[in-house]
């Protein structure tokens, strides 16, 4: 069973997912273009944009694909 996180953790993850989606839309990219460019799976991108648990390695790959620094996604 996953550990229980305080509400602010869920909120922070959702904010990161929102920033990923906003940047992807700014680039006029589909989720497919992002997952292919980042070398990840469709499910991984969907989970990240939904604010679910994400690996730092995935976040770094997405930031690189979106041509932003990871701190821009972290907020």
Biopython code that builds the backbone (N, CA, C, O; Angstrom):
import numpy as np
from Bio.PDB.StructureBuilder import StructureBuilder

atoms = [
    (1, "UNK", "N", (0.844, -1.173, 0.000)),
    (1, "UNK", "CA", (0.000, 0.000, 0.000)),
    (1, "UNK", "C", (0.897, 1.247, 0.000)),
    (1, "UNK", "O", (1.851, 1.325, 0.773)),
    (2, "UNK", "N", (0.585, 2.226, -0.874)),
    (2, "UNK", "CA", (1.414, 3.424, -0.919)),
    (2, "UNK", "C", (1.318, 4.209, 0.381)),
    (2, "UNK", "O", (0.303, 4.161, 1.075)),
    (3, "UNK", "N", (2.384, 4.930, 0.702)),
    (3, "UNK", "CA", (2.346, 5.716, 1.928)),
    (3, "UNK", "C", (1.316, 6.838, 1.826)),
    (3, "UNK", "O", (1.020, 7.338, 0.740)),
    (4, "UNK", "N", (0.786, 7.212, 2.966)),
    (4, "UNK", "CA", (-0.166, 8.322, 3.016)),
    (4, "UNK", "C", (0.612, 9.634, 2.954)),
    (4, "UNK", "O", (1.543, 9.847, 3.732)),
    (5, "UNK", "N", (0.236, 10.493, 2.047)),
    (5, "UNK", "CA", (0.900, 11.780, 1.919)),
    (5, "UNK", "C", (-0.032, 12.881, 2.408)),
    (5, "UNK", "O", (-1.250, 12.772, 2.263)),
    (6, "UNK", "N", (0.527, 13.933, 2.982)),
    (6, "UNK", "CA", (-0.321, 15.067, 3.377)),
    (6, "UNK", "C", (-0.923, 15.715, 2.126)),
    (6, "UNK", "O", (-0.389, 15.554, 1.028)),
    (7, "UNK", "N", (-2.015, 16.436, 2.283)),
    (7, "UNK", "CA", (-2.702, 17.040, 1.129)),
    (7, "UNK", "C", (-1.809, 17.942, 0.273)),
    (7, "UNK", "O", (-2.003, 18.020, -0.940)),
    (8, "UNK", "N", (-0.856, 18.607, 0.870)),
    (8, "UNK", "CA", (-0.015, 19.523, 0.087)),
    (8, "UNK", "C", (0.837, 18.773, -0.939)),
    (8, "UNK", "O", (1.196, 19.329, -1.977)),
    (9, "UNK", "N", (1.162, 17.502, -0.646)),
    (9, "UNK", "CA", (1.944, 16.718, -1.610)),
    (9, "UNK", "C", (1.105, 16.456, -2.853)),
    (9, "UNK", "O", (1.584, 16.625, -3.975)),
    (10, "UNK", "N", (-0.134, 16.048, -2.659)),
    (10, "UNK", "CA", (-1.036, 15.817, -3.799)),
    (10, "UNK", "C", (-1.231, 17.111, -4.586)),
    (10, "UNK", "O", (-1.223, 17.096, -5.816)),
    (11, "UNK", "N", (-1.404, 18.222, -3.885)),
    (11, "UNK", "CA", (-1.584, 19.511, -4.549)),
    (11, "UNK", "C", (-0.345, 19.883, -5.373)),
    (11, "UNK", "O", (-0.462, 20.378, -6.494)),
    (12, "UNK", "N", (0.829, 19.641, -4.813)),
    (12, "UNK", "CA", (2.074, 19.963, -5.520)),
    (12, "UNK", "C", (2.233, 19.091, -6.766)),
    (12, "UNK", "O", (2.628, 19.579, -7.825)),
    (13, "UNK", "N", (1.926, 17.803, -6.634)),
    (13, "UNK", "CA", (2.007, 16.916, -7.799)),
    (13, "UNK", "C", (1.035, 17.360, -8.885)),
    (13, "UNK", "O", (1.368, 17.335, -10.070)),
    (14, "UNK", "N", (-0.163, 17.765, -8.482)),
    (14, "UNK", "CA", (-1.150, 18.223, -9.461)),
    (14, "UNK", "C", (-0.667, 19.496, -10.155)),
    (14, "UNK", "O", (-0.867, 19.661, -11.358)),
    (15, "UNK", "N", (-0.037, 20.388, -9.409)),
    (15, "UNK", "CA", (0.490, 21.618, -10.005)),
    (15, "UNK", "C", (1.584, 21.301, -11.033)),
    (15, "UNK", "O", (1.657, 21.940, -12.083)),
    (16, "UNK", "N", (2.418, 20.332, -10.733)),
    (16, "UNK", "CA", (3.457, 19.909, -11.693)),
    (16, "UNK", "C", (2.794, 19.342, -12.945)),
    (16, "UNK", "O", (3.186, 19.679, -14.063)),
    (17, "UNK", "N", (1.810, 18.499, -12.765)),
    (17, "UNK", "CA", (1.085, 17.935, -13.908)),
    (17, "UNK", "C", (0.435, 19.016, -14.755)),
    (17, "UNK", "O", (0.439, 18.944, -15.984)),
    (18, "UNK", "N", (-0.123, 20.020, -14.087)),
    (18, "UNK", "CA", (-0.736, 21.136, -14.818)),
    (18, "UNK", "C", (0.309, 21.904, -15.620)),
    (18, "UNK", "O", (0.047, 22.302, -16.755)),
    (19, "UNK", "N", (1.490, 22.116, -15.044)),
    (19, "UNK", "CA", (2.549, 22.840, -15.757)),
    (19, "UNK", "C", (3.031, 22.047, -16.975)),
    (19, "UNK", "O", (3.332, 22.621, -18.021)),
    (20, "UNK", "N", (3.101, 20.718, -16.825)),
    (20, "UNK", "CA", (3.486, 19.874, -17.958)),
    (20, "UNK", "C", (2.461, 20.032, -19.077)),
    (20, "UNK", "O", (2.832, 20.248, -20.231)),
    (21, "UNK", "N", (1.182, 19.927, -18.747)),
    (21, "UNK", "CA", (0.116, 20.025, -19.742)),
    (21, "UNK", "C", (0.109, 21.413, -20.403)),
    (21, "UNK", "O", (-0.030, 21.518, -21.622)),
    (22, "UNK", "N", (0.256, 22.463, -19.607)),
    (22, "UNK", "CA", (0.254, 23.826, -20.151)),
    (22, "UNK", "C", (1.400, 24.008, -21.139)),
    (22, "UNK", "O", (1.196, 24.541, -22.230)),
    (23, "UNK", "N", (2.597, 23.573, -20.769)),
    (23, "UNK", "CA", (3.746, 23.717, -21.661)),
    (23, "UNK", "C", (3.553, 22.887, -22.931)),
    (23, "UNK", "O", (3.889, 23.341, -24.025)),
    (24, "UNK", "N", (3.020, 21.689, -22.793)),
    (24, "UNK", "CA", (2.768, 20.835, -23.958)),
    (24, "UNK", "C", (1.794, 21.528, -24.909)),
    (24, "UNK", "O", (1.989, 21.509, -26.124)),
    (25, "UNK", "N", (0.760, 22.131, -24.363)),
    (25, "UNK", "CA", (-0.235, 22.826, -25.180)),
    (25, "UNK", "C", (0.375, 24.079, -25.812)),
    (25, "UNK", "O", (0.075, 24.401, -26.961)),
    (26, "UNK", "N", (1.229, 24.784, -25.068)),
    (26, "UNK", "CA", (1.921, 25.949, -25.637)),
    (26, "UNK", "C", (2.725, 25.566, -26.880)),
    (26, "UNK", "O", (2.817, 26.337, -27.835)),
    (27, "UNK", "N", (3.298, 24.375, -26.852)),
    (27, "UNK", "CA", (4.072, 23.886, -27.991)),
    (27, "UNK", "C", (3.192, 23.281, -29.081)),
    (27, "UNK", "O", (3.677, 22.878, -30.138)),
    (28, "UNK", "N", (1.882, 23.224, -28.803)),
    (28, "UNK", "CA", (0.912, 22.614, -29.713)),
    (28, "UNK", "C", (1.244, 21.146, -29.958)),
    (28, "UNK", "O", (1.164, 20.646, -31.080)),
    (29, "UNK", "N", (1.621, 20.472, -28.870)),
    (29, "UNK", "CA", (1.965, 19.052, -28.916)),
    (29, "UNK", "C", (0.818, 18.220, -28.363)),
    (29, "UNK", "O", (0.106, 18.639, -27.450)),
    (30, "UNK", "N", (0.656, 17.046, -28.928)),
    (30, "UNK", "CA", (-0.242, 16.050, -28.350)),
    (30, "UNK", "C", (0.523, 15.303, -27.251)),
    (30, "UNK", "O", (1.743, 15.417, -27.144)),
    (31, "UNK", "N", (-0.202, 14.550, -26.453)),
    (31, "UNK", "CA", (0.473, 13.690, -25.479)),
    (31, "UNK", "C", (1.375, 12.704, -26.206)),
    (31, "UNK", "O", (2.463, 12.386, -25.727)),
    (32, "UNK", "N", (0.929, 12.219, -27.357)),
    (32, "UNK", "CA", (1.745, 11.264, -28.110)),
    (32, "UNK", "C", (3.081, 11.875, -28.502)),
    (32, "UNK", "O", (4.120, 11.227, -28.375)),
    (33, "UNK", "N", (3.065, 13.102, -28.971)),
    (33, "UNK", "CA", (4.342, 13.736, -29.351)),
    (33, "UNK", "C", (5.246, 13.856, -28.127)),
    (33, "UNK", "O", (6.454, 13.640, -28.229)),
    (34, "UNK", "N", (4.674, 14.197, -26.971)),
    (34, "UNK", "CA", (5.485, 14.324, -25.757)),
    (34, "UNK", "C", (6.052, 12.977, -25.342)),
    (34, "UNK", "O", (7.243, 12.876, -25.047)),
    (35, "UNK", "N", (5.222, 11.939, -25.312)),
    (35, "UNK", "CA", (5.755, 10.651, -24.853)),
    (35, "UNK", "C", (6.806, 10.118, -25.818)),
    (35, "UNK", "O", (7.790, 9.517, -25.386)),
    (36, "UNK", "N", (6.615, 10.327, -27.107)),
    (36, "UNK", "CA", (7.620, 9.863, -28.069)),
    (36, "UNK", "C", (8.917, 10.663, -27.940)),
    (36, "UNK", "O", (10.005, 10.088, -27.980)),
    (37, "UNK", "N", (8.811, 11.977, -27.788)),
    (37, "UNK", "CA", (9.997, 12.830, -27.671)),
    (37, "UNK", "C", (10.748, 12.561, -26.375)),
    (37, "UNK", "O", (11.979, 12.560, -26.356)),
    (38, "UNK", "N", (10.009, 12.333, -25.292)),
    (38, "UNK", "CA", (10.623, 12.081, -23.987)),
    (38, "UNK", "C", (11.091, 10.632, -23.840)),
    (38, "UNK", "O", (11.846, 10.318, -22.919)),
    (39, "UNK", "N", (10.655, 9.755, -24.730)),
    (39, "UNK", "CA", (11.035, 8.347, -24.635)),
    (39, "UNK", "C", (10.323, 7.626, -23.504)),
    (39, "UNK", "O", (10.881, 6.717, -22.890)),
    (40, "UNK", "N", (9.091, 8.033, -23.231)),
    (40, "UNK", "CA", (8.299, 7.431, -22.162)),
    (40, "UNK", "C", (7.045, 6.793, -22.762)),
    (40, "UNK", "O", (6.863, 6.812, -23.979)),
    (41, "UNK", "N", (6.201, 6.239, -21.933)),
    (41, "UNK", "CA", (4.969, 5.627, -22.422)),
    (41, "UNK", "C", (3.808, 6.601, -22.293)),
    (41, "UNK", "O", (3.858, 7.577, -21.545)),
    (42, "UNK", "N", (2.772, 6.299, -23.044)),
    (42, "UNK", "CA", (1.550, 7.113, -22.969)),
    (42, "UNK", "C", (1.014, 7.143, -21.551)),
    (42, "UNK", "O", (0.630, 8.199, -21.048)),
    (43, "UNK", "N", (0.988, 5.980, -20.901)),
    (43, "UNK", "CA", (0.461, 5.913, -19.536)),
    (43, "UNK", "C", (1.270, 6.775, -18.580)),
    (43, "UNK", "O", (0.710, 7.397, -17.677)),
    (44, "UNK", "N", (2.574, 6.815, -18.770)),
    (44, "UNK", "CA", (3.420, 7.624, -17.894)),
    (44, "UNK", "C", (3.061, 9.098, -18.030)),
    (44, "UNK", "O", (2.914, 9.792, -17.024)),
    (45, "UNK", "N", (2.918, 9.584, -19.259)),
    (45, "UNK", "CA", (2.573, 10.995, -19.479)),
    (45, "UNK", "C", (1.180, 11.287, -18.930)),
    (45, "UNK", "O", (0.966, 12.330, -18.310)),
    (46, "UNK", "N", (0.248, 10.394, -19.146)),
    (46, "UNK", "CA", (-1.114, 10.592, -18.619)),
    (46, "UNK", "C", (-1.101, 10.675, -17.098)),
    (46, "UNK", "O", (-1.765, 11.532, -16.515)),
    (47, "UNK", "N", (-0.349, 9.789, -16.456)),
    (47, "UNK", "CA", (-0.269, 9.802, -14.991)),
    (47, "UNK", "C", (0.394, 11.082, -14.487)),
    (47, "UNK", "O", (-0.045, 11.667, -13.497)),
    (48, "UNK", "N", (1.443, 11.507, -15.168)),
    (48, "UNK", "CA", (2.140, 12.726, -14.744)),
    (48, "UNK", "C", (1.211, 13.933, -14.855)),
    (48, "UNK", "O", (1.129, 14.738, -13.927)),
    (49, "UNK", "N", (0.517, 14.064, -15.975)),
    (49, "UNK", "CA", (-0.388, 15.195, -16.143)),
    (49, "UNK", "C", (-1.560, 15.131, -15.175)),
    (49, "UNK", "O", (-2.147, 16.162, -14.847)),
    (50, "UNK", "N", (-1.906, 13.943, -14.717)),
    (50, "UNK", "CA", (-2.987, 13.781, -13.743)),
    (50, "UNK", "C", (-2.519, 14.050, -12.312)),
    (50, "UNK", "O", (-3.324, 14.049, -11.381)),
    (51, "UNK", "N", (-1.222, 14.280, -12.142)),
    (51, "UNK", "CA", (-0.703, 14.591, -10.813)),
    (51, "UNK", "C", (-0.464, 13.366, -9.953)),
    (51, "UNK", "O", (-0.448, 13.464, -8.726)),
    (52, "UNK", "N", (-0.280, 12.224, -10.572)),
    (52, "UNK", "CA", (-0.004, 11.014, -9.804)),
    (52, "UNK", "C", (1.493, 10.922, -9.513)),
    (52, "UNK", "O", (2.277, 11.751, -9.976)),
    (53, "UNK", "N", (1.876, 9.910, -8.745)),
    (53, "UNK", "CA", (3.296, 9.706, -8.408)),
    (53, "UNK", "C", (4.123, 9.700, -9.684)),
    (53, "UNK", "O", (3.708, 9.129, -10.693)),
    (54, "UNK", "N", (5.291, 10.333, -9.644)),
    (54, "UNK", "CA", (6.165, 10.348, -10.815)),
    (54, "UNK", "C", (7.609, 10.226, -10.383)),
    (54, "UNK", "O", (8.006, 10.731, -9.333)),
    (55, "UNK", "N", (8.380, 9.555, -11.197)),
    (55, "UNK", "CA", (9.804, 9.401, -10.930)),
    (55, "UNK", "C", (10.530, 10.669, -11.349)),
    (55, "UNK", "O", (10.147, 11.326, -12.318)),
    (56, "UNK", "N", (11.576, 11.006, -10.615)),
    (56, "UNK", "CA", (12.371, 12.173, -10.962)),
    (56, "UNK", "C", (12.995, 11.993, -12.344)),
    (56, "UNK", "O", (13.118, 12.965, -13.089)),
    (57, "UNK", "N", (13.389, 10.775, -12.698)),
    (57, "UNK", "CA", (13.975, 10.547, -14.019)),
    (57, "UNK", "C", (12.965, 10.855, -15.123)),
    (57, "UNK", "O", (13.341, 11.375, -16.173)),
    (58, "UNK", "N", (11.690, 10.540, -14.898)),
    (58, "UNK", "CA", (10.658, 10.848, -15.882)),
    (58, "UNK", "C", (10.451, 12.355, -15.972)),
    (58, "UNK", "O", (10.300, 12.905, -17.062)),
    (59, "UNK", "N", (10.445, 13.014, -14.825)),
    (59, "UNK", "CA", (10.270, 14.457, -14.800)),
    (59, "UNK", "C", (11.410, 15.155, -15.547)),
    (59, "UNK", "O", (11.179, 16.120, -16.276)),
    (60, "UNK", "N", (12.622, 14.672, -15.365)),
    (60, "UNK", "CA", (13.775, 15.246, -16.063)),
    (60, "UNK", "C", (13.663, 15.041, -17.574)),
    (60, "UNK", "O", (13.990, 15.938, -18.351)),
    (61, "UNK", "N", (13.205, 13.870, -17.985)),
    (61, "UNK", "CA", (13.052, 13.587, -19.421)),
    (61, "UNK", "C", (11.963, 14.453, -20.038)),
    (61, "UNK", "O", (12.111, 14.937, -21.160)),
    (62, "UNK", "N", (10.879, 14.648, -19.312)),
    (62, "UNK", "CA", (9.789, 15.492, -19.807)),
    (62, "UNK", "C", (10.251, 16.939, -19.910)),
    (62, "UNK", "O", (9.969, 17.606, -20.906)),
    (63, "UNK", "N", (10.952, 17.432, -18.905)),
    (63, "UNK", "CA", (11.460, 18.805, -18.946)),
    (63, "UNK", "C", (12.372, 18.997, -20.151)),
    (63, "UNK", "O", (12.274, 20.004, -20.851)),
    (64, "UNK", "N", (13.246, 18.048, -20.392)),
    (64, "UNK", "CA", (14.148, 18.137, -21.541)),
    (64, "UNK", "C", (13.362, 18.148, -22.848)),
    (64, "UNK", "O", (13.648, 18.947, -23.739)),
    (65, "UNK", "N", (12.383, 17.271, -22.964)),
    (65, "UNK", "CA", (11.568, 17.204, -24.179)),
    (65, "UNK", "C", (10.807, 18.509, -24.407)),
    (65, "UNK", "O", (10.668, 18.966, -25.541)),
    (66, "UNK", "N", (10.317, 19.102, -23.320)),
    (66, "UNK", "CA", (9.550, 20.348, -23.420)),
    (66, "UNK", "C", (10.447, 21.581, -23.512)),
    (66, "UNK", "O", (9.960, 22.704, -23.643)),
    (67, "UNK", "N", (11.767, 21.361, -23.442)),
    (67, "UNK", "CA", (12.745, 22.435, -23.543)),
    (67, "UNK", "C", (12.590, 23.476, -22.431)),
    (67, "UNK", "O", (12.640, 24.683, -22.669)),
    (68, "UNK", "N", (12.402, 22.974, -21.224)),
    (68, "UNK", "CA", (12.366, 23.827, -20.036)),
    (68, "UNK", "C", (13.252, 23.196, -18.981)),
    (68, "UNK", "O", (13.565, 22.007, -19.042)),
    (69, "UNK", "N", (13.648, 24.001, -18.018)),
    (69, "UNK", "CA", (14.408, 23.457, -16.890)),
    (69, "UNK", "C", (13.410, 22.788, -15.952)),
    (69, "UNK", "O", (12.267, 23.229, -15.829)),
    (70, "UNK", "N", (13.844, 21.741, -15.306)),
    (70, "UNK", "CA", (12.941, 21.009, -14.409)),
    (70, "UNK", "C", (12.383, 21.931, -13.321)),
    (70, "UNK", "O", (11.264, 21.713, -12.857)),
    (71, "UNK", "N", (13.127, 22.946, -12.909)),
    (71, "UNK", "CA", (12.612, 23.864, -11.880)),
    (71, "UNK", "C", (11.366, 24.612, -12.373)),
    (71, "UNK", "O", (10.520, 25.011, -11.574)),
    (72, "UNK", "N", (11.260, 24.799, -13.710)),
    (72, "UNK", "CA", (10.068, 25.456, -14.252)),
    (72, "UNK", "C", (8.829, 24.575, -14.078)),
    (72, "UNK", "O", (7.718, 25.086, -13.937)),
    (73, "UNK", "N", (9.017, 23.274, -14.086)),
    (73, "UNK", "CA", (7.888, 22.367, -13.864)),
    (73, "UNK", "C", (7.595, 22.212, -12.383)),
    (73, "UNK", "O", (6.448, 22.003, -11.986)),
    (74, "UNK", "N", (8.641, 22.317, -11.567)),
    (74, "UNK", "CA", (8.434, 22.187, -10.125)),
    (74, "UNK", "C", (7.772, 23.418, -9.523)),
    (74, "UNK", "O", (7.104, 23.331, -8.493)),
    (75, "UNK", "N", (7.960, 24.565, -10.168)),
    (75, "UNK", "CA", (7.303, 25.780, -9.701)),
    (75, "UNK", "C", (8.036, 26.560, -8.676)),
    (75, "UNK", "O", (7.553, 27.599, -8.228)),
]
sb = StructureBuilder()
sb.init_structure("model")
sb.init_model(0)
sb.init_chain("A")
sb.init_seg("    ")
for serial, (resi, resn, name, xyz) in enumerate(atoms, 1):
    if name == "N":
        sb.init_residue(resn, " ", resi, " ")
    sb.init_atom(name, np.array(xyz, "f"), 0.0, 1.0, " ", f" {name:<3s}", serial, name[0])
structure = sb.get_structure()
